[in-house]
């Protein structure tokens, strides 16, 4: 089964649905081993094997055993591949394909996530393919309007009483009430 949708431009630094920084700085992140592996283009990559065995029931989605990260140290430690066994016993694997680099930072092109559950019938495997849209600085202005996509544009009306005027009137009302209370107390005391 495959789904295609727009993904995040930070896919090269996200693993298991969380930022890579948060994963490795978690108190549950325990490195088991590290080593060098060769990439597809004969580049030297680093493989980090780990466990992230959280006991927090609200964080069970981030419980990963026998996990691994394959990063490129020459490209700001961007991910090429990651995987592990989830809390539900599923074999989870993510592969990031890069398009080009901008200022030394790889830009994600495609993210393929594969989830295989041994408890389901044989040969049942789910795939999630995210095509990362390229960020274009020269995008036409029309793309930023709802009418381009067939929706009506909202009409925002501003009244004669805008926010700062409401604060001014509220302040004057408070000062009037304070003055009235002060005069009342002075009359009662005097």
Secondary structure by P-SEA (a helix, b strand, c coil): cccccccccccccccccccaaaaaacccccccbbbbbbccccbbbbbbbbcccccccccccccccbbbbbbcccccccccccccccccccbbbbbbbbccccccbbbbcbbbbbbbbccccccbbbbbbbbcccccccccccccccccccbbbbbbbbccccaaaaaaaaaaaaaaaaaaaaaaaaaaac
